[in-house]
């Protein structure tokens, strides 16, 4: 039984090491999403941080400020949702077969 426990501890350590590598890599991976037919583009990284927002100059109209703000929020939310999905996919590559189905790692 002792060898089994030692082997399991080695597997856990390997999993932790792989997860740290993926977490480091996530900051370099980005996803972009658009709103308003491409008038607003938001980019987020795998760490779920907003990296950039690009606004088409044609939509900048002080009389339609609220519409622009809504489009920015929509694009950012879509980008953050995609970043979350990206992080989950990258982590699942590491944990595939090592964790039971439905087991979620907090923060991912």
N, C-alpha and C positions, 0 to 999 in steps of 0.2 A: 504494500500500500504506500510505503514511503516513496518509492520510485515514481509512483503515479502522481503523488502530490507534488513532487519536485518537477516532474514534467509539466504539470498543469501550471505551476508557478512560472516556469520558463515561457509557456505559451502566453500567459497574462503579460509578462514583461515584454515579449515580442509585440503583442497587440498594442501595449502602451507606446512603445517606440514608434511603431508604424502610425499610430494616431497622431503623435507629435509631429511626424514628418508631414502628414497630410495637413494638419493645422497650419504649419509653416507655409506650405504651398498655397493654401487658400487665399492668402493675401495677394498673391500674384494672379489669381484667376478672376476674370471679370465677366459680368453679364450686363447686357444693355436692353432696355425696354423703352417703348415709345407710347405716347398718348396723343390724342388729337390728330390722328392720321400722320404721325411722324413730326408734328410741330414741336413736340417736347421729347427729348431723349434723356433718360437717366441711366447712369452706369454705376453698378455696385460691385464690390469685390466679394470673394468667398467668405470673408470675415463679417459679412453683412453690414459693411460700411459704404455710405454713398461716396462715390469717387468723383462724379461729375454730373452736371446738368447742362444740356445744350438747348437753347430756345431759339427757334426760327425767328429772325427779326421781323418777319411779316405779321407775327401774332402779338407783337408788343404794341399795345394800344391802351393808353391810360383810361379810356372809357370802358374797357373790358378787362380791367384788372382782376376781378373775381374769377372770370373764366380762365385766365392765365394761371392763377393760383390753383384752381381746381385741377387743371391739366398737369401742373408740376406735381401736385400731390399724387395724382393717379399714376404718373410715370414712375415716381420714386417708389410708391408702394408695389408696383409691378416688378421693378428692378430688385427690391429687397426680397420679395417673394421668390423670384428666380434665383437670387443669391442663396437663399435658404435651401432651396431645392438642390442647387449645385453642391452646397456643403454636405447635405445628406447623401447625395450620390457618391461623392468622393469618400466619405467616411464608410459607406456601405461596401465599397471596394475593399477596404481594409478588414472590416469585421465580417465579411461574408463567410458563413459557415462556422463562425466562432461564437456568435451570439444567437440566442433563440429568436425565432420569428416574432416580430412585434416589440422586441426589446429596444427601447430608445435611450440614447445617451443624452442626458440633459445638455441643452445648449446647441444641439444639432438636429 
